[in-house]
Every structure is written in C-alpha cells, then in structure tokens.
C-alpha cells in the first residue's frame, strides 16, 4: 500500500478520480482544436507555396514584395501559435490548478492530474515545433536557388564589362583583374594615370550572391546545430517523463533503473547542449572562409562582416543565458 493511501481499501484506490471525465473532455477538445488549426495551416502554406514563385519572379532586386508576402504569412502563423498558447494558459492550466491542491501528493488522483497536464503540454509543444518546422520548410522551398551557376555567371559578366573600361587619358584598356566593391582608383598600365573606377550595382550584387552561396555551402553546419538543439529538447522531455514516474525511494536514494536512465539522458542532453552552439559557430566561420575563397579581393570587407556576425551571436548567447 502506498505512503499516501493509508486507510483506503484496494477497491477505493482503483477508483478513477471524480474529475477524470472533465479532464478527458478537455483533452479531447484540445485535440480537436489542434486538428482544426492544422487545417488552417494547410490552407495558409498551400497558398504561400502557390503564390510566392510568381511574386518572386516579378519582384525588384531587393525582394521587397516577397519579403512583405513572407512576413504576412509568418504573421498569420504567429497568430495561430498565440491562439494555441491561449487555450493552454486559459483552459488547461486553470483546471489543473483548481484540482491539484484538493488531492494528496502521491495519490492516484494527483498522478492523474499531473500526467494529464504534462500530456496536454506535450501536445501543445509538439504542435508548436511542427508549425515552426512547416513554416521553415515552406520558406526554404520557395526561396531555394542554386547559387553556384548564378555566381559564376555574374563573375563572367563583371569581367566582360571590365574589358570595355579604358583609361580616360590615353584610352588604353585598364585591365581590371579584381572585384571592387566600392569606387576605386585604378592605375593605367600604359600611362600610369589614376582612373576612377565605379563598379556599379553588379559588384554589390556579386557580393550579395557570394554571401548566399557561402551560406548554402555552409548550411550543413546550421542543420546539425538545429538537430542538436532539438535533441537537447527531446532528452529533456524524456527526462521529465521519467521523473514523474520515479518513486519516492528512488528520488531519495538516487538509485534504481529509472534514476540510472535519468543520468544517461542528462549526459546526452548536456552533450547536445554543448555541441549546438559550437556547430553554429562553425557555420558562421565557414561562411567567412567560403566568402574569402569566392571573393579574395574583399577579404577585409568580409572580416568586418564576420565580426558583426560574432557580435550578434555573442549578444544572443548572453541574452539566452540571462533568461535561463
């Protein structure tokens, strides 16, 4: 007989809590609500995938129309997330708080309430993760472009245009052999006159495309970082589920099969927590290395870009550690 069940018969202990039917009804309503929200997401993302290509095809070079369209889609997805959170906070949690203080800790009623709350929270958490995953996948599908041939063609065009640039003094070709990001002075090989060379829009487009290509070449590190982050969350969920099933003796003595499982999962969780930011840092570093391979003439410019990435990342980590 359990520690908190003194004086109760076996039949009484096996009786379901009086509020169980209410909990079951609420959980069923939550399932129905999440299913309806999924239907709305299907409609939202289907429309996004159908309309986005045409918007991109007729957009300006800065992609302003697509950016507005994408932001609107993500805004609607965010509104759905808020509605789901509202149901969790205002319909699930109040019922849990209403009954949890009326039952004995360790009783069957207590366990039923605790497991119900965790089960509902898990469903909401999984739904939110799936929403984010689907939005990310739809966005990636629409925005994907193989930047390798695009970059090669832009470089070819740049150097072809440079062949028509002549010295303002003697008219000889300037023989431009590098990519200039900003206006620069180029010395004429024939008369040594300093010529002002304005690379124009194409040079900035080349640099922008090089960044996209460098990000594309480095994406495997970003994917691995995200995978480790998800693994960390999954290990935490598994640990939480095991903890709720541990006996008082296992918790006090820190022993038993369940407690050993906790230790193994905690080790895996800590490893994933450690590797996620390391892989993200590799992603940024690899972008920098790839940019220098693609446009070695702009190494100094890339250095400034990389420093800004590191600064933003460190600021994010600092804010994250403060919130934990």
C-alpha contacts under 8 A as a table, 3 or more apart, distances in Angstrom:
res1	aa1	res2	aa2	distance
1	X	5	X	6.51
1	X	6	X	7.26
2	X	5	X	5.31
2	X	6	X	7.30
3	X	6	X	6.82
3	X	106	X	7.63
4	X	104	X	7.00
4	X	105	X	7.25
4	X	106	X	6.09
4	X	107	X	6.11
5	X	8	X	5.71
5	X	13	X	7.42
5	X	107	X	6.85
8	X	12	X	6.04
8	X	13	X	6.47
9	X	12	X	5.18
9	X	13	X	6.35
10	X	13	X	5.17
10	X	14	X	6.39
11	X	14	X	5.27
11	X	15	X	6.55
12	X	15	X	5.31
13	X	108	X	7.15
14	X	108	X	7.98
16	X	20	X	6.69
16	X	108	X	7.85
16	X	109	X	7.36
17	X	20	X	5.42
17	X	108	X	7.60
17	X	109	X	5.33
17	X	112	X	7.80
18	X	21	X	7.28
19	X	22	X	5.29
19	X	23	X	6.42
20	X	23	X	4.99
20	X	24	X	6.14
20	X	112	X	7.76
21	X	24	X	5.08
21	X	25	X	6.16
22	X	25	X	5.15
22	X	26	X	6.23
23	X	26	X	5.16
23	X	27	X	6.15
23	X	116	X	7.26
24	X	27	X	5.13
24	X	28	X	6.15
25	X	28	X	5.14
25	X	29	X	6.23
26	X	29	X	5.04
26	X	30	X	6.19
26	X	92	X	7.49
27	X	30	X	4.94
27	X	31	X	6.24
27	X	120	X	6.76
28	X	31	X	5.04
28	X	32	X	6.23
29	X	32	X	5.06
29	X	33	X	6.06
30	X	33	X	5.02
30	X	34	X	6.14
30	X	87	X	7.97
30	X	120	X	7.79
31	X	34	X	5.24
31	X	35	X	6.19
32	X	35	X	5.11
32	X	36	X	6.29
33	X	36	X	5.16
33	X	37	X	6.23
34	X	37	X	5.00
34	X	38	X	6.17
34	X	84	X	7.56
34	X	127	X	7.47
35	X	38	X	5.05
35	X	39	X	6.45
36	X	39	X	5.06
36	X	40	X	6.49
37	X	40	X	5.05
37	X	41	X	6.23
37	X	80	X	7.09
38	X	41	X	4.94
38	X	42	X	6.15
39	X	42	X	5.04
39	X	43	X	6.49
40	X	43	X	5.18
40	X	44	X	6.19
41	X	44	X	4.94
41	X	45	X	6.02
41	X	77	X	7.24
41	X	131	X	7.91
42	X	45	X	5.45
42	X	46	X	5.91
43	X	46	X	5.21
43	X	47	X	6.17
44	X	47	X	5.40
44	X	48	X	6.27
44	X	73	X	7.18
45	X	48	X	4.84
45	X	49	X	6.07
45	X	73	X	7.84
45	X	135	X	7.39
45	X	138	X	6.89
46	X	49	X	5.25
46	X	50	X	6.21
47	X	50	X	5.12
47	X	51	X	6.07
48	X	51	X	5.41
48	X	52	X	5.67
48	X	70	X	7.93
48	X	73	X	7.13
48	X	138	X	7.91
49	X	52	X	5.67
49	X	53	X	7.32
49	X	138	X	6.76
49	X	142	X	6.61
50	X	53	X	6.94
51	X	54	X	5.80
51	X	55	X	6.59
52	X	55	X	5.12
52	X	56	X	6.15
52	X	66	X	6.97
52	X	69	X	7.68
52	X	142	X	6.72
53	X	56	X	5.14
53	X	57	X	6.11
53	X	142	X	6.68
54	X	57	X	5.07
54	X	58	X	6.51
55	X	58	X	5.50
55	X	59	X	5.92
55	X	65	X	6.85
55	X	66	X	6.00
56	X	59	X	5.04
56	X	63	X	6.99
56	X	65	X	7.65
56	X	66	X	5.89
59	X	62	X	7.78
59	X	63	X	5.56
59	X	64	X	7.01
59	X	65	X	5.99
59	X	66	X	6.94
60	X	63	X	5.39
60	X	64	X	6.72
60	X	65	X	7.59
63	X	66	X	5.43
63	X	67	X	6.07
64	X	67	X	5.06
64	X	68	X	6.29
65	X	68	X	5.30
65	X	69	X	6.27
66	X	69	X	4.92
66	X	70	X	5.92
67	X	70	X	5.11
67	X	71	X	5.99
68	X	71	X	5.09
68	X	72	X	6.17
69	X	72	X	5.18
69	X	73	X	6.41
70	X	73	X	5.15
70	X	74	X	6.27
70	X	139	X	7.83
71	X	74	X	5.11
71	X	75	X	5.97
72	X	75	X	4.96
72	X	76	X	6.33
73	X	76	X	5.28
73	X	77	X	6.36
74	X	77	X	4.96
74	X	78	X	6.06
74	X	135	X	7.39
75	X	78	X	4.95
75	X	79	X	6.29
76	X	79	X	5.03
76	X	80	X	6.46
77	X	80	X	5.17
77	X	81	X	6.38
77	X	131	X	7.70
77	X	135	X	7.91
78	X	81	X	5.00
78	X	82	X	6.30
79	X	82	X	5.09
79	X	83	X	6.36
80	X	83	X	5.10
80	X	84	X	6.39
81	X	84	X	5.21
81	X	85	X	6.23
81	X	128	X	6.70
82	X	85	X	5.01
82	X	86	X	6.01
83	X	86	X	4.95
83	X	87	X	6.37
84	X	87	X	5.19
84	X	88	X	6.39
84	X	124	X	7.20
85	X	88	X	5.04
85	X	89	X	6.09
85	X	124	X	7.67
86	X	89	X	5.16
86	X	90	X	5.77
86	X	91	X	7.83
87	X	90	X	5.36
87	X	91	X	5.28
87	X	92	X	6.85
88	X	91	X	5.73
88	X	92	X	5.03
88	X	93	X	6.39
88	X	120	X	7.92
88	X	121	X	7.38
88	X	124	X	7.51
89	X	92	X	6.15
89	X	93	X	5.39
89	X	94	X	7.36
90	X	93	X	6.27
90	X	94	X	6.20
91	X	94	X	5.93
91	X	95	X	6.73
92	X	95	X	5.60
92	X	96	X	6.50
92	X	117	X	7.23
92	X	120	X	7.67
93	X	96	X	5.08
93	X	97	X	6.20
93	X	117	X	7.49
94	X	97	X	5.12
94	X	98	X	5.97
95	X	98	X	4.93
95	X	99	X	6.51
96	X	99	X	5.61
96	X	100	X	5.88
96	X	113	X	6.61
96	X	114	X	7.95
96	X	117	X	6.74
97	X	100	X	5.38
97	X	101	X	7.07
98	X	101	X	7.09
98	X	102	X	7.84
99	X	102	X	5.29
99	X	103	X	6.93
99	X	113	X	7.82
100	X	103	X	5.86
100	X	110	X	6.66
100	X	113	X	6.94
101	X	104	X	7.73
103	X	107	X	7.21
103	X	109	X	6.41
103	X	110	X	5.89
104	X	107	X	5.50
104	X	109	X	7.69
104	X	110	X	6.39
105	X	110	X	5.83
106	X	110	X	6.04
106	X	111	X	6.64
107	X	110	X	5.10
107	X	111	X	6.32
108	X	111	X	5.08
108	X	112	X	6.06
109	X	112	X	5.03
109	X	113	X	6.22
110	X	113	X	5.24
110	X	114	X	6.12
111	X	114	X	5.09
111	X	115	X	5.97
112	X	115	X	5.36
112	X	116	X	6.02
113	X	116	X	5.13
113	X	117	X	6.20
114	X	117	X	5.29
114	X	118	X	6.25
115	X	118	X	5.09
115	X	119	X	5.91
115	X	244	X	7.88
116	X	119	X	5.07
116	X	120	X	6.20
117	X	120	X	5.25
117	X	121	X	6.12
118	X	121	X	5.01
118	X	122	X	5.97
119	X	122	X	5.07
119	X	123	X	6.30
120	X	123	X	5.13
120	X	124	X	6.35
121	X	124	X	5.15
121	X	125	X	6.08
122	X	125	X	5.01
122	X	126	X	6.05
123	X	126	X	5.24
123	X	127	X	6.07
124	X	127	X	5.04
124	X	128	X	6.19
125	X	128	X	5.17
125	X	129	X	6.27
126	X	129	X	5.10
126	X	130	X	6.11
127	X	130	X	5.14
127	X	131	X	6.13
128	X	131	X	5.03
128	X	132	X	6.30
129	X	132	X	5.22
129	X	133	X	6.11
130	X	133	X	4.94
130	X	134	X	6.02
131	X	134	X	5.22
131	X	135	X	6.19
132	X	135	X	5.19
132	X	136	X	6.08
133	X	136	X	5.14
133	X	137	X	6.06
134	X	137	X	5.06
134	X	138	X	6.07
135	X	138	X	5.22
135	X	139	X	6.12
136	X	139	X	5.14
136	X	140	X	6.03
137	X	140	X	5.07
137	X	141	X	6.01
138	X	141	X	5.10
138	X	142	X	6.28
139	X	142	X	5.26
139	X	143	X	6.02
140	X	143	X	5.15
140	X	144	X	5.60
141	X	144	X	5.48
146	X	149	X	6.86
146	X	150	X	7.23
146	X	213	X	7.91
147	X	150	X	4.92
147	X	151	X	5.85
147	X	209	X	6.98
147	X	212	X	6.91
147	X	213	X	5.22
147	X	216	X	7.79
148	X	151	X	5.43
148	X	152	X	6.36
148	X	213	X	6.52
149	X	152	X	5.06
149	X	153	X	6.09
150	X	153	X	5.29
150	X	154	X	6.26
150	X	209	X	7.73
151	X	154	X	5.13
151	X	155	X	6.23
151	X	206	X	6.82
151	X	209	X	6.22
151	X	210	X	6.61
151	X	213	X	7.64
152	X	155	X	5.25
152	X	156	X	6.25
153	X	156	X	5.10
153	X	157	X	6.20
154	X	157	X	5.06
154	X	158	X	6.13
154	X	202	X	7.71
154	X	206	X	6.36
155	X	158	X	5.06
155	X	159	X	6.36
155	X	206	X	7.11
156	X	159	X	5.47
156	X	160	X	6.16
157	X	160	X	5.08
157	X	161	X	6.16
158	X	161	X	5.24
158	X	162	X	6.25
158	X	202	X	6.94
158	X	203	X	7.44
159	X	162	X	4.85
159	X	163	X	6.46
159	X	176	X	7.72
159	X	177	X	7.87
160	X	163	X	5.38
160	X	164	X	7.46
161	X	164	X	5.69
161	X	165	X	7.32
162	X	165	X	5.34
162	X	175	X	7.42
162	X	176	X	6.17
163	X	166	X	7.97
163	X	173	X	6.87
163	X	174	X	7.70
163	X	175	X	6.76
163	X	176	X	7.52
164	X	173	X	7.14
165	X	173	X	6.08
165	X	174	X	6.21
166	X	171	X	5.16
166	X	172	X	5.29
166	X	173	X	4.30
166	X	174	X	5.33
167	X	170	X	5.67
167	X	171	X	4.56
167	X	172	X	5.29
167	X	173	X	6.16
167	X	174	X	5.94
167	X	188	X	6.13
167	X	193	X	7.47
167	X	195	X	6.51
168	X	171	X	5.77
168	X	195	X	6.79
169	X	191	X	7.72
169	X	193	X	6.76
170	X	190	X	7.77
170	X	191	X	6.82
172	X	188	X	7.45
172	X	190	X	6.81
173	X	188	X	7.72
174	X	186	X	7.39
174	X	187	X	7.38
174	X	188	X	5.46
174	X	189	X	6.85
175	X	189	X	7.99
176	X	186	X	7.82
178	X	297	X	6.36
179	X	203	X	6.92
179	X	295	X	7.37
179	X	297	X	6.25
179	X	298	X	7.55
180	X	183	X	7.14
180	X	184	X	7.02
180	X	199	X	6.21
180	X	203	X	6.62
180	X	297	X	7.53
180	X	298	X	7.64
181	X	199	X	6.77
181	X	203	X	5.52
181	X	204	X	6.10
181	X	207	X	7.60
181	X	298	X	7.43
182	X	198	X	6.98
182	X	199	X	6.63
182	X	200	X	7.99
183	X	196	X	6.97
183	X	197	X	5.67
183	X	198	X	4.60
183	X	199	X	6.34
184	X	196	X	5.85
184	X	197	X	5.27
184	X	198	X	6.70
185	X	194	X	5.92
185	X	195	X	5.37
185	X	196	X	4.73
185	X	197	X	5.94
186	X	194	X	5.66
186	X	195	X	5.10
186	X	196	X	6.33
186	X	197	X	6.40
187	X	192	X	5.46
187	X	193	X	5.61
187	X	194	X	4.62
187	X	195	X	6.06
188	X	191	X	5.76
188	X	192	X	4.67
188	X	193	X	5.29
188	X	194	X	6.48
188	X	195	X	7.10
189	X	192	X	5.65
199	X	202	X	6.91
199	X	203	X	5.75
200	X	203	X	6.15
200	X	204	X	7.43
201	X	204	X	5.42
201	X	205	X	6.24
202	X	205	X	4.92
202	X	206	X	6.04
203	X	206	X	4.97
203	X	207	X	6.33
204	X	207	X	5.11
204	X	208	X	6.16
205	X	208	X	5.03
205	X	209	X	6.04
206	X	209	X	5.13
206	X	210	X	6.01
207	X	210	X	4.98
207	X	211	X	6.36
207	X	295	X	7.80
208	X	211	X	5.26
208	X	212	X	6.53
209	X	212	X	5.00
209	X	213	X	6.14
210	X	213	X	5.00
210	X	214	X	5.99
210	X	291	X	6.34
210	X	294	X	6.67
210	X	295	X	7.59
211	X	214	X	4.98
211	X	215	X	6.08
211	X	287	X	7.38
211	X	291	X	6.45
212	X	215	X	5.11
212	X	216	X	6.13
213	X	216	X	4.92
213	X	217	X	6.15
214	X	217	X	5.10
214	X	218	X	6.16
214	X	286	X	7.66
214	X	287	X	4.97
214	X	288	X	7.64
214	X	290	X	5.22
214	X	291	X	5.83
215	X	218	X	5.04
215	X	219	X	5.87
215	X	287	X	5.62
216	X	219	X	5.24
217	X	220	X	7.58
217	X	287	X	7.68
217	X	290	X	7.62
218	X	221	X	5.98
218	X	222	X	7.21
218	X	283	X	5.68
218	X	284	X	7.96
218	X	286	X	5.84
218	X	287	X	6.00
219	X	222	X	5.01
219	X	223	X	6.18
219	X	283	X	6.90
220	X	223	X	5.05
220	X	224	X	6.17
220	X	283	X	7.89
221	X	224	X	5.12
221	X	225	X	6.17
221	X	279	X	5.65
221	X	280	X	6.54
221	X	282	X	6.50
221	X	283	X	5.04
222	X	225	X	5.07
222	X	226	X	6.26
222	X	279	X	6.79
222	X	280	X	5.77
222	X	283	X	5.73
223	X	226	X	5.16
223	X	227	X	6.11
224	X	227	X	4.92
224	X	228	X	6.19
224	X	276	X	7.56
224	X	279	X	6.80
225	X	228	X	5.20
225	X	229	X	6.27
225	X	275	X	7.18
225	X	276	X	4.43
225	X	277	X	6.75
225	X	278	X	7.75
225	X	279	X	5.12
225	X	280	X	5.65
226	X	229	X	5.01
226	X	230	X	6.26
226	X	276	X	6.87
227	X	230	X	5.17
227	X	231	X	6.17
227	X	276	X	7.92
228	X	231	X	4.93
228	X	232	X	6.14
228	X	272	X	5.10
228	X	273	X	7.12
228	X	275	X	6.81
228	X	276	X	5.28
229	X	232	X	5.12
229	X	233	X	6.50
229	X	272	X	6.61
229	X	273	X	6.66
229	X	276	X	5.73
230	X	233	X	5.13
230	X	234	X	6.15
231	X	234	X	4.93
231	X	235	X	6.07
231	X	269	X	7.32
231	X	272	X	6.60
232	X	235	X	5.24
232	X	236	X	6.25
232	X	268	X	7.73
232	X	269	X	4.87
232	X	270	X	7.48
232	X	272	X	5.41
232	X	273	X	5.97
233	X	236	X	5.06
233	X	237	X	6.27
233	X	269	X	7.85
234	X	237	X	5.06
234	X	238	X	6.23
235	X	238	X	5.08
235	X	239	X	6.13
235	X	265	X	5.92
235	X	266	X	7.30
235	X	268	X	7.26
235	X	269	X	5.62
236	X	239	X	5.07
236	X	240	X	6.15
236	X	265	X	7.79
236	X	266	X	7.69
236	X	269	X	6.87
237	X	240	X	5.05
237	X	241	X	6.26
238	X	241	X	5.15
238	X	242	X	6.30
238	X	265	X	7.74
239	X	242	X	5.13
239	X	243	X	6.07
239	X	262	X	5.75
239	X	265	X	6.62
239	X	266	X	7.52
240	X	243	X	5.10
240	X	244	X	6.46
241	X	244	X	5.48
241	X	245	X	6.89
242	X	245	X	5.30
242	X	246	X	6.51
242	X	258	X	6.61
242	X	261	X	8.00
242	X	262	X	7.14
243	X	246	X	5.30
243	X	258	X	7.91
243	X	262	X	7.71
246	X	250	X	6.12
246	X	251	X	6.66
246	X	258	X	6.49
246	X	259	X	7.46
247	X	250	X	5.23
247	X	251	X	6.42
248	X	251	X	5.18
248	X	252	X	6.14
249	X	252	X	5.12
249	X	253	X	5.96
249	X	254	X	7.95
250	X	253	X	5.35
250	X	254	X	5.33
250	X	255	X	5.29
250	X	256	X	5.91
250	X	258	X	7.75
250	X	259	X	6.65
251	X	254	X	5.10
251	X	255	X	7.33
251	X	259	X	7.54
254	X	259	X	6.19
255	X	258	X	7.76
255	X	259	X	5.49
255	X	260	X	6.71
256	X	259	X	5.41
256	X	260	X	6.28
257	X	260	X	5.11
257	X	261	X	6.28
258	X	261	X	5.11
258	X	262	X	6.44
259	X	262	X	4.98
259	X	263	X	6.50
260	X	263	X	5.12
260	X	264	X	6.43
261	X	264	X	5.19
261	X	265	X	6.18
262	X	265	X	5.17
262	X	266	X	6.00
263	X	266	X	5.09
263	X	267	X	6.28
264	X	267	X	5.27
264	X	268	X	6.45
265	X	268	X	5.07
265	X	269	X	6.00
266	X	269	X	4.91
266	X	270	X	6.09
267	X	270	X	5.27
267	X	271	X	6.28
268	X	271	X	5.11
268	X	272	X	6.24
269	X	272	X	5.16
269	X	273	X	6.04
270	X	273	X	4.92
270	X	274	X	6.11
271	X	274	X	5.10
271	X	275	X	6.18
272	X	275	X	5.13
272	X	276	X	6.06
273	X	276	X	5.68
273	X	277	X	7.55
274	X	277	X	6.54
274	X	278	X	6.88
275	X	278	X	5.03
275	X	279	X	6.06
276	X	279	X	5.39
276	X	280	X	6.36
277	X	280	X	4.88
277	X	281	X	6.13
278	X	281	X	5.11
278	X	282	X	6.34
279	X	282	X	4.90
279	X	283	X	6.22
280	X	283	X	4.97
280	X	284	X	6.54
281	X	284	X	5.23
281	X	285	X	6.18
282	X	285	X	5.00
282	X	286	X	5.87
283	X	286	X	5.20
283	X	287	X	6.30
284	X	287	X	5.14
284	X	288	X	6.48
284	X	306	X	7.36
284	X	309	X	7.20
284	X	310	X	7.82
285	X	288	X	5.12
285	X	289	X	6.31
285	X	306	X	7.58
286	X	289	X	4.95
286	X	290	X	6.00
287	X	290	X	5.18
287	X	291	X	6.09
288	X	291	X	5.18
288	X	292	X	6.41
288	X	302	X	6.60
288	X	303	X	7.50
288	X	306	X	6.16
289	X	292	X	5.26
289	X	293	X	6.41
290	X	293	X	5.01
290	X	294	X	6.17
291	X	294	X	5.09
291	X	295	X	5.87
291	X	296	X	7.43
291	X	299	X	7.85
291	X	302	X	7.01
292	X	295	X	5.18
292	X	296	X	4.56
292	X	297	X	7.80
292	X	298	X	7.14
292	X	299	X	5.61
292	X	302	X	7.22
293	X	296	X	5.70
295	X	298	X	5.69
295	X	299	X	7.16
296	X	299	X	5.36
298	X	301	X	5.24
298	X	302	X	6.22
299	X	302	X	4.99
299	X	303	X	6.16
300	X	303	X	5.07
300	X	304	X	6.71
301	X	304	X	5.41
301	X	305	X	6.51
302	X	305	X	4.89
302	X	306	X	6.07
303	X	306	X	5.10
303	X	307	X	6.20
304	X	307	X	5.16
304	X	308	X	6.31
305	X	308	X	5.22
305	X	309	X	6.40
306	X	309	X	5.02
306	X	310	X	6.29
307	X	310	X	5.10
307	X	311	X	6.12
308	X	311	X	5.03
308	X	312	X	6.19
309	X	312	X	5.26
309	X	313	X	6.14
310	X	313	X	5.02
310	X	314	X	6.04
311	X	314	X	5.19
311	X	315	X	6.13
312	X	315	X	5.08
312	X	316	X	6.18
313	X	316	X	5.03
313	X	317	X	6.22
314	X	317	X	5.01
314	X	318	X	6.08
315	X	318	X	5.11
315	X	319	X	6.21
316	X	319	X	5.17
316	X	320	X	6.02
317	X	320	X	4.93
317	X	321	X	6.10
318	X	321	X	5.29
318	X	322	X	6.28
319	X	322	X	5.13
319	X	323	X	6.35
320	X	323	X	5.25
320	X	324	X	6.39
321	X	324	X	5.25
